[in-house]
Amino acid sequence: MKNNLQKLTTPLILKWGSSDYLFNNFRKVRFYATKNTAKAKLVEEKECDMPSAVRKDAQTALLEYLHSTRSLEFVDAEHMSKNSPLFLDKLLERIVDREADDIRRCVTRYLRYHPINEFEPFFESIGLKLCQYAAFLPRDVMYLSDDQRLLDSYRVLCNYGISRNKIGRIFAEAPQVFRYDPGVVELKLASFRGVGLDQSNVVKLVSANPHLLLGNVHVEFLRVVEKLKRMGVEYRWIEEQLNGKPINWSQLFELMCFLNGLGLTDERLGKLICQVPGLLFDFSGRPTFSLIGFCLKFGFEKTELLDVFLHLPQIPISAFIFNMRQCYQFLIEIEMPALEIRNILHSHPTLLGSCVLKKTTSLLTILHTGKKRLCSVIKENPEFLRNLVRGAKVERLPVAEEELRSKMMKTKFLSDLGFAEKSSEMKKALKVFRGKGVELQERFDCLVNAGLDRKHVASVLKIYPQILNQRKEVLEAKIDFLLNRLGFPVSTLVSFPSYLSYTIPRIRLRLSMYNWLRDQGKVDATLALSTIIASSEKLFMKVYVSPHPKGLEVWQNLKREIYPV
């Protein structure tokens, strides 16, 4: 099945046919009414204000020219003359005696000596705007009769019943259709009748979806329609889903075969597609492929994947997979173990695809809880995720029994040290402390065992309670470094308790640099330990390191030695 997935997840890019002819033969041409694009748009938006009698005479003259002089079929010439008002207006601008009584004669005379580029009124008459067709005007060809393939395809489409003013859309979206050999367009249109579509339906289909006439797209379309009909899906419903958007029909067929392979019968699949049209028709099924790949990544079996599709909620499939990925990301952010995430994905895929969660940081703040507790709550009851969606009022989690017991132990610990109950000092310490009450007592004992008096430790904690947030082993290592490596007495911790807040590498670097500068006679030999360690790096560099010519070099060498890459 995974091999089939690799085959399915090729880029869903509609492969258009060759357009070499268009790029080689159609160029913007300079003829008597040439204007740049900006001016062309202004002309296009300008209303034709010529009197109706003048317009009618001009149309008649143009009709006679196209039919009698240029030998275009009468219906083609008539349509062009009556449906190219902008061209007519520009044509009249070229006639000096516009106010003449016989406009028809003036236009006829003008056209006799000034042949026009027939592609311009042709393109305008089929519904294209100047800004759309300007790039397609041929460079060296003026007469429609010189492009027989264009005329043949145009007449085939007209004779089939496609409105002339809608053929412009076909030209704009599928210009290759007008480069086909004679008879090709007829065969493509006739092929749609093979699945039971009558001519009126084919006309509507092709007018709204010109890409169906490109290459073998019509063959792939017919294959999909036949399969959908076997599933009990009516063509009228299929037509409603198209809405003129290009679709990779080959990809859709592969997707339906894949879903059949999961165990869905044609009848069940037909009902599912009608319930969730986006399963097939949203971006040619790309979100569905994404969902399949996401589930397979977490080891879903066929039966589990089938269950996901049978229980899809009434939301767009793209929204479903987006929500699923967002929920997965949320579980990652709260540091849930990978195995637990996998279990929730397997047991509650529909739930994850239905929930639009708030941001993780916001939820942790509102719930007033930590990641570990939230993981535990979701693990016990995944449905709890429904309470965390956007728009829902999120309630603060009730205090857990273990958390309540830990808080009581912390309060007792602080009371024993002399903190007044409910005082600002106690509130500050409770907010800052991390860990359990038992752990705080162990860390406190570590400081006392190092030789400090209990009263001194208690007074220090009122100012710097955060020093007890470090593990017992870390505190012991820092005290040992102070006493045995640096040679300072333990009483230093009373005057400089924040020493315990800094890392050993920082302390080593600062003191090593200070000792070198002291040996060079560049610093005061009686500097306090707090001045050396607690000052910011920027200040330390400016005051002590940079003034010495070799200071920066020694500093970098010490850094590489103490902080190896």
C-alpha positions in Angstrom: 0.0 0.0 0.0 2.9 2.4 0.7 4.2 1.8 -2.8 0.9 2.8 -4.1 1.0 6.0 -1.9 4.4 7.0 -3.4 2.7 6.6 -6.8 -0.2 8.8 -5.7 1.7 11.6 -4.2 3.4 12.9 -7.3 3.0 16.7 -7.7 -0.5 17.5 -8.7 0.4 19.9 -11.5 -1.9 20.1 -14.5 0.2 19.2 -17.5 -0.8 21.5 -20.3 0.0 20.7 -23.9 2.6 22.3 -26.0 2.1 26.0 -26.7 5.1 26.4 -29.1 2.9 27.7 -31.9 1.5 30.4 -29.7 4.9 31.6 -28.6 6.5 31.4 -32.0 3.6 32.7 -34.2 1.5 35.0 -32.0 3.1 38.2 -31.0 2.0 41.7 -30.3 1.8 43.5 -33.6 2.0 47.2 -34.4 -0.9 48.1 -36.7 -2.9 51.3 -37.1 -4.6 51.1 -33.7 -1.6 50.0 -31.6 -1.5 51.3 -28.0 0.5 50.3 -25.0 -1.2 48.1 -22.4 -2.1 50.9 -20.0 -3.7 52.9 -22.8 -5.4 49.7 -24.1 -7.1 49.2 -20.7 -8.4 52.8 -20.8 -9.7 52.3 -24.3 -11.3 49.1 -23.2 -13.1 50.8 -20.4 -14.2 53.8 -22.5 -17.8 53.6 -23.5 -18.6 53.8 -27.2 -20.6 57.0 -27.5 -21.3 56.9 -31.3 -24.9 57.3 -32.3 -26.8 54.1 -33.1 -27.3 55.0 -36.7 -23.5 55.6 -37.2 -22.7 52.3 -35.5 -25.2 50.4 -37.6 -23.7 51.9 -40.9 -20.2 51.1 -39.7 -21.2 47.5 -38.8 -22.8 47.1 -42.3 -19.6 48.3 -44.0 -17.4 46.0 -41.9 -19.8 43.1 -42.6 -19.6 43.7 -46.4 -15.8 44.0 -46.2 -15.4 40.7 -44.2 -17.9 38.7 -46.2 -17.6 40.1 -49.7 -14.0 41.3 -49.9 -12.4 38.8 -47.5 -14.7 35.9 -48.2 -15.4 35.0 -44.6 -18.7 33.0 -44.0 -21.6 35.4 -43.6 -22.4 34.3 -40.0 -18.8 34.7 -39.0 -18.6 38.1 -40.6 -21.9 39.3 -39.1 -20.9 38.2 -35.6 -17.6 40.0 -35.8 -19.1 43.2 -37.1 -21.8 43.3 -34.4 -19.7 42.2 -31.5 -16.5 44.3 -31.8 -17.6 47.8 -30.7 -14.1 48.9 -29.5 -12.6 48.0 -32.8 -15.4 49.9 -34.7 -14.8 53.0 -32.5 -11.1 53.0 -33.3 -11.8 52.4 -36.9 -14.1 55.5 -37.1 -11.4 57.5 -35.4 -9.2 56.9 -38.4 -11.8 58.3 -40.8 -11.3 62.0 -41.3 -14.8 62.8 -42.4 -16.6 61.2 -39.4 -19.5 63.6 -39.6 -20.2 62.7 -43.2 -23.8 61.8 -44.1 -22.8 58.4 -45.6 -20.7 56.7 -43.0 -21.1 53.4 -44.7 -19.5 54.7 -47.9 -16.7 56.3 -45.9 -15.9 53.1 -44.0 -16.1 51.1 -47.2 -13.7 53.4 -49.0 -11.3 53.4 -46.0 -11.2 49.6 -45.8 -10.6 49.4 -49.6 -7.2 51.1 -49.1 -6.4 50.2 -45.5 -6.7 46.4 -44.9 -7.3 45.7 -41.2 -5.8 43.0 -38.9 -8.8 40.7 -38.8 -7.7 39.0 -35.7 -8.5 42.0 -33.5 -12.3 42.1 -34.2 -12.3 38.3 -34.2 -10.9 38.1 -30.7 -13.1 40.9 -29.4 -16.2 39.2 -30.9 -15.5 35.9 -29.1 -15.5 37.6 -25.7 -11.8 38.5 -25.1 -10.7 41.9 -23.8 -7.8 43.8 -25.5 -5.5 43.1 -22.5 -6.2 39.4 -23.0 -5.7 39.0 -26.7 -3.0 41.7 -27.4 -0.2 39.2 -26.9 -1.8 36.7 -29.2 -2.1 39.0 -32.2 0.2 37.5 -34.9 3.2 39.4 -36.1 3.2 38.7 -39.8 -0.4 37.6 -40.5 -3.4 39.9 -40.9 -6.1 37.7 -42.4 -8.1 35.0 -40.6 -8.0 32.9 -43.8 -4.2 32.5 -43.3 -4.8 30.6 -40.0 -7.1 27.8 -41.2 -6.7 25.7 -38.1 -8.0 28.6 -35.9 -11.0 29.0 -38.2 -11.7 25.2 -38.4 -11.7 24.7 -34.6 -13.7 27.9 -34.1 -16.4 26.7 -36.6 -16.5 23.2 -35.1 -17.2 24.7 -31.7 -19.8 27.1 -33.1 -21.6 24.3 -35.1 -21.6 22.1 -32.0 -23.7 24.7 -30.2 -21.1 26.6 -28.1 -21.9 30.3 -28.0 -19.5 32.4 -30.0 -18.9 34.8 -27.1 -17.9 31.9 -24.8 -15.3 30.6 -27.2 -13.0 33.4 -26.0 -12.7 31.6 -22.7 -11.7 28.4 -24.4 -9.1 30.3 -26.4 -7.7 32.0 -23.2 -7.6 28.8 -21.1 -6.8 26.2 -23.7 -5.3 27.9 -26.8 -3.8 24.6 -28.0 -7.4 23.6 -29.1 -7.1 26.0 -32.0 -3.9 24.4 -33.2 -5.4 20.9 -33.6 -5.5 19.1 -37.0 -8.8 19.0 -38.7 -11.2 16.5 -37.2 -9.6 16.3 -33.8 -12.0 18.7 -32.0 -15.0 16.8 -33.4 -13.7 13.5 -32.1 -13.0 15.0 -28.6 -16.5 16.5 -28.4 -18.1 13.2 -29.7 -16.3 11.2 -27.1 -18.3 12.9 -24.3 -21.4 11.4 -25.7 -20.0 7.9 -24.9 -20.9 8.3 -21.2 -24.4 9.3 -21.9 -24.1 13.0 -22.0 -26.4 14.8 -24.4 -25.1 17.7 -26.6 -26.5 20.4 -24.3 -24.6 18.9 -21.3 -21.4 18.7 -23.4 -21.7 22.3 -24.4 -22.1 23.5 -20.8 -19.3 21.2 -19.7 -16.7 22.3 -22.3 -17.7 26.0 -22.0 -17.1 25.9 -18.2 -14.0 23.6 -18.4 -12.0 24.3 -21.5 -9.1 22.2 -20.2 -11.1 19.1 -21.0 -10.3 19.5 -24.6 -6.5 19.4 -24.0 -4.5 16.3 -24.8 -5.9 13.2 -23.2 -7.7 15.0 -20.4 -11.1 14.1 -21.9 -10.2 10.4 -21.8 -9.2 10.7 -18.1 -12.4 12.6 -17.4 -14.6 10.0 -19.1 -12.9 7.3 -17.1 -13.7 9.1 -13.9 -17.3 9.8 -14.9 -17.9 6.2 -15.8 -16.5 5.0 -12.5 -18.6 7.6 -10.6 -21.7 6.5 -12.5 -21.0 2.9 -11.4 -21.0 4.2 -7.8 -24.4 5.7 -8.3 -23.3 9.3 -8.6 -25.4 11.3 -11.1 -23.7 13.4 -13.7 -25.6 16.5 -12.6 -23.9 16.3 -9.2 -20.5 15.9 -10.9 -21.1 19.0 -13.0 -21.9 21.0 -9.8 -18.5 20.1 -8.3 -16.5 21.2 -11.4 -17.2 24.9 -11.2 -14.7 25.6 -14.0 -11.6 24.7 -12.0 -8.9 22.6 -13.6 -8.7 19.1 -12.2 -6.2 16.3 -12.6 -8.6 13.5 -13.6 -5.9 10.8 -13.8 -5.1 11.6 -10.1 -8.7 11.4 -9.2 -9.1 8.0 -10.8 -6.0 6.7 -8.9 -7.4 8.0 -5.7 -10.8 6.2 -6.2 -9.0 3.0 -6.9 -6.9 3.4 -3.8 -10.0 4.0 -1.7 -11.6 0.9 -3.2 -8.5 -1.0 -2.2 -9.1 -0.1 1.5 -12.3 -2.1 1.3 -14.8 0.5 0.2 -17.3 -0.9 -2.3 -18.4 1.3 -5.2 -21.7 1.9 -3.5 -20.2 2.9 -0.1 -17.6 5.0 -1.8 -20.2 6.8 -3.9 -22.2 7.7 -0.8 -19.0 8.9 0.9 -18.0 11.1 -2.0 -21.4 12.7 -2.1 -21.3 13.4 1.6 -17.7 14.8 1.4 -17.2 16.1 -2.1 -13.9 17.7 -1.2 -12.5 14.2 -0.8 -12.1 14.1 -4.6 -12.6 17.6 -5.9 -10.6 19.8 -3.5 -7.3 20.5 -5.3 -7.7 17.2 -7.3 -7.6 15.2 -4.0 -4.3 16.6 -2.7 -5.6 17.0 0.9 -6.8 13.4 0.8 -3.4 12.2 -0.3 -1.9 14.3 2.5 -4.2 12.7 5.0 -3.3 9.2 3.7 0.4 9.9 4.0 0.0 11.4 7.5 -1.8 8.3 8.8 0.6 5.8 7.1 3.4 7.7 8.8 2.0 6.6 12.2 1.5 3.0 11.1 -2.2 3.0 10.4 -3.5 -0.3 9.0 -6.0 -0.6 6.2 -8.9 -1.1 8.5 -7.9 2.0 10.6 -7.5 4.1 7.5 -10.9 3.0 6.3 -12.4 3.9 9.6 -11.0 7.4 9.3 -12.7 8.0 5.9 -16.0 6.5 7.1 -16.2 8.9 10.0 -15.1 12.1 8.4 -16.9 15.1 9.9 -18.8 17.6 7.8 -15.9 20.0 7.3 -13.6 20.5 4.3 -11.1 17.7 4.0 -8.3 20.3 3.9 -9.5 21.7 7.2 -9.6 18.2 8.7 -6.0 17.4 7.8 -4.9 20.9 8.9 -6.5 20.4 12.3 -5.0 16.9 12.7 -1.5 18.3 12.1 -2.1 21.2 14.5 -3.2 18.8 17.2 -0.2 16.7 16.6 2.0 19.8 16.9 0.2 20.7 20.1 1.0 17.3 21.6 4.6 17.7 20.6 4.8 21.1 22.3 3.4 19.9 25.6 6.2 17.2 25.4 3.9 14.2 25.3 5.9 11.0 24.7 5.9 9.8 21.0 4.3 6.5 21.9 1.4 8.2 23.7 0.9 10.6 20.7 0.7 7.6 18.4 -1.9 5.9 20.6 -4.1 9.0 20.6 -3.8 9.4 16.8 -4.9 5.7 16.4 -7.7 5.9 18.9 -9.1 9.4 18.1 -8.3 10.5 14.6 -11.7 12.1 14.0 -11.4 14.0 17.2 -8.0 15.4 16.3 -9.3 16.4 12.8 -12.3 18.2 14.3 -10.6 20.4 16.9 -9.2 23.8 16.1 -7.0 24.4 19.2 -5.8 27.6 20.8 -2.1 28.3 21.1 -0.2 26.1 23.4 1.3 29.0 25.5 -2.2 30.5 25.9 -3.7 27.2 27.1 -0.9 26.6 29.6 -1.5 30.1 31.0 -5.3 29.8 31.1 -5.3 26.3 32.5 -2.7 27.4 35.1 -0.9 24.1 34.8 2.4 22.6 33.5 3.0 20.5 30.4 3.4 17.3 32.5 0.0 17.7 34.1 -1.7 18.6 30.8 -0.2 15.5 29.2 -1.6 13.3 32.0 -5.1 14.8 31.7 -5.2 14.3 27.9 -3.8 10.8 28.1 -6.5 9.8 30.6 -9.3 11.5 28.5 -8.4 12.6 25.0 -11.9 14.1 24.6 -10.7 16.9 26.9 -9.2 18.4 23.8 -12.7 19.6 22.8 -12.6 22.0 25.8 -9.4 23.6 24.3 -10.8 24.7 20.9 -11.0 28.3 19.8 -14.1 30.0 20.8 -14.7 27.8 23.8 -14.4 29.1 27.4 -11.4 27.3 28.9 -11.7 26.7 32.6 -8.7 26.5 34.9 -7.8 23.0 35.8 -8.7 22.0 39.4 -5.7 21.6 41.7 -4.5 18.0 41.6 -4.1 16.1 44.9 -0.4 15.7 44.4 0.0 19.3 43.6 -2.0 20.3 46.6 0.2 18.1 48.9 3.4 19.5 47.4 2.2 23.1 48.0 1.4 22.2 51.6 4.9 20.8 52.1 6.5 23.9 50.6 4.4 26.2 52.9 5.5 24.1 55.9 9.1 24.3 54.8 9.0 28.0 54.5 7.2 28.4 57.8 9.9 26.4 59.5 12.5 28.8 58.1 10.7 31.8 59.6 8.5 33.0 56.7 5.3 34.6 57.9 2.3 32.7 56.6 0.6 34.5 53.6 3.3 37.2 53.7 4.6 38.7 50.5 7.9 37.0 51.1 6.2 33.6 51.3 4.1 34.3 48.2 7.2 35.3 46.2 9.0 32.2 47.3 6.1 29.9 46.4 5.9 31.4 43.0 9.6 31.0 42.4 10.1 27.5 43.8 10.1 24.6 41.4 10.0 21.0 42.5 8.5 19.1 45.4 8.6 20.1 49.1 10.9 17.2 49.9 13.4 18.3 47.2 13.5 21.8 48.7 14.4 20.4 52.1 17.2 18.3 50.6 18.7 21.4 48.9 18.4 23.5 52.0 20.2 20.8 54.0 22.9 20.7 51.4 23.7 24.4 52.2 23.6 23.8 55.9 25.9 20.7 55.6 28.4 22.9 53.7 28.9 24.8 57.0 26.4 27.7 56.8 24.2 28.5 59.7 20.5 27.8 59.3 19.6 31.4 60.1 22.0 32.7 57.5 20.6 30.3 54.9 17.0 31.4 55.8 17.9 35.1 55.4 19.5 34.4 52.1 16.5 32.5 50.8 14.2 35.5 51.6 16.3 37.5 49.1 17.2 34.8 46.6 14.7 32.0 46.9 15.5 30.8 43.3 18.8 29.3 44.3 16.9 26.3 45.7 15.6 25.6 42.1 18.8 23.8 41.3 19.3 20.1 41.9 21.2 19.0 45.0 24.1 17.7 42.9 24.5 21.0 41.1 24.6 22.9 44.4 27.2 20.6 45.9 29.4 20.9 42.7 29.3 24.8 42.9 30.1 24.8 46.6 32.9 22.4 46.2 34.3 24.5 43.4 34.1 27.6 45.6 35.9 26.0 48.5 38.4 23.6 47.0 39.2 25.1 43.6 38.9 28.9 44.2 39.9 28.7 47.9 37.1 31.0 49.2 35.5 30.4 52.6 31.9 29.2 52.8 30.9 32.5 54.4 31.3 34.0 50.9 27.8 32.5 50.2 26.3 34.8 52.8 27.7 38.0 51.3 27.4 36.8 47.7 24.5 34.2 47.6 23.9 34.8 43.9 27.2 33.0 43.2 25.0 29.8 43.2 23.0 31.2 40.3 26.0 31.3 37.9 27.4 28.3 36.0 30.8 26.9 36.8 32.2 27.5 33.3 31.3 31.3 33.6 32.9 31.4 37.0 36.1 29.7 35.7 36.3 32.0 32.7 35.9 35.2 34.7 38.4 34.2 37.4 41.0 32.9 34.9 40.9 36.2 33.0 41.0 38.2 36.2 44.0 36.2 37.5 45.9 36.8 34.2 45.2 40.6 34.3 46.2 40.7 38.0 49.5 39.0 37.2 50.0 41.6 34.4 49.4 44.3 37.0 46.4 45.7 35.1 43.6 45.3 37.7 43.1 45.8 41.4 44.2 42.7 43.3 41.5 43.2 45.9 38.4 43.1 43.6 35.4 41.4 45.2 34.3 38.0 43.8 30.8 39.5 43.1 32.3 42.3 40.9 34.3 39.7 38.9 31.4 37.3 38.3 28.2 39.3 38.5 29.0 42.1 36.0 27.6 41.7 32.5 29.9 40.4 29.8 29.7 43.7 27.9 30.8 45.7 31.0 33.5 43.1 31.9 35.0 43.3 28.4 35.0 47.1 28.3 36.5 47.7 31.8 38.9 44.8 32.1 39.6 42.9 28.9 39.7 45.4 26.1 42.1 48.0 27.7 45.0 45.4 27.6 46.6 45.0 24.1 46.5 41.2 24.4 43.3 41.0 26.5 41.0 40.0 23.7 43.3 37.3 22.5 43.7 35.7 25.9 40.0 36.0 26.5 39.2 34.0 23.3 41.9 31.4 24.1 40.4 30.9 27.6 36.9 30.7 26.1 38.0 27.9 23.7 39.6 26.0 26.5 36.6 26.3 28.9 33.8 26.0 26.4 35.1 23.3 23.9 33.0 23.0 20.7 
